[in-house]
Amino acid sequence: MPRAVTPLTDTRIKNTKPEKKDSVLSDGGGLQLRVRASSGSKLWNFNYLNPVTKKRMNMGLGMYPEVSLKKARSLAEEARAKVAEGIDPKLSRDESIRTQRTEQESTLRKVAEDWFETKKTKVTDDYADDIWRSLELHVFPDLGKKPINEITAPMFIQLLKPIEKSGRLETVKRVIQRVNEIMVFATNTGVIQANPLAGVKAAFQSPKKQHLPTIGKDELPVFLDKLQNTSVSKVTRHLIKWQLLTMVRPSEAAGARWGEIERLDNGEVHWIIPAERMKKRRQHIVPLPTQAIKVLDKMKEISGNREHIFISMKNPNTHVNSQTANMAIRRMGYKDKLVSHGLRALASTILNEEGKDPDLIESALAHTDPNQIRSAYNRAQYLERRRELMQ
């Protein structure tokens, strides 16, 4: 029969003096108070039988009087309940502490950085810069240092409401999309249990679909005449022509490299844009029309010894900014009438009005087919027909 244990009292604990060796006072049920000989400090301890290994274990519960007798008994009771459930209370507590530490260290910015390492491999460099810039501007100043598990929908909505009131609905839409991607990443990697921002889109107005400003087919001759006679650099002038003739995006045109140009034995010329420079991260081949080849010939005199075709005048070792064409178009008097990205829409409109095959036009615009097998087949089959289309 186990020896009866007299429960401890605060008076007895306070009056207990340190001995030559560490001593132990028992309260019963595994709760002990260890009195250190060297320092006289009094430490609570829970002694229990590990439910898995069946070995005796000790679990510290804190120092007296910071942890009172009443509190120590409560902690010991919680630990006994875990043992009864077959759970090691010390291991459970250590895991809980690690989880809390991880949650505190997993700020929104830290998780966003981890997410961005993967995200930036799937988009162009310019688009990746735009993503991170929007987070630094609109999200990180207020929520960047906050543990991601503490971020709530009302908190995030309050952050974006001033942007909505300013009329920048497209910005709100993009920020919501990007932060939701971060939250999904955090959920999938076990940082949080669920995405608290999944439904915040419903709290905001939806931006109206706005097509990029462009001009009509009948206005193209005047535009080309102005381009030829406006005071812009030769590089910029040729860049705008190149973009119109190849139907690519502004960043893809501005970053064109001589190493991407392939001249075939039959005299045909291809521009092979690598996947890492394309919006959809898929290689895009442009069969160059005669007019585009003439642009290349003229640029050869300017940048033939450089890596990039459309070099920056300030730093010839790199290419022009993707906004260079936009700024020139604005100076030509087309502010709010045409943007460089609108040149794609203009080319598409002209070709559609001429009754060209819509699938060929979509292929020329590098709009991907969701069916990857069919898309790969179409790229091969369409290349020759696209050459005719582009002339």
Helices and strands as residue ranges (DSSP letters): H 10-15, E 23-28, E 31-35, E 42-49, E 56-64, H 69-84, H 89-105, H 108-119, H 125-138, H 140-143, G 148-150, H 153-165, H 169-188, G 200-203, G 217-219, H 220-229, H 234-246, H 250-254, G 258-260, E 261-263, E 269-273, G 275-277, E 284-287, H 290-303, H 324-329, I 330-334, H 342-353, H 358-364, H 372-390
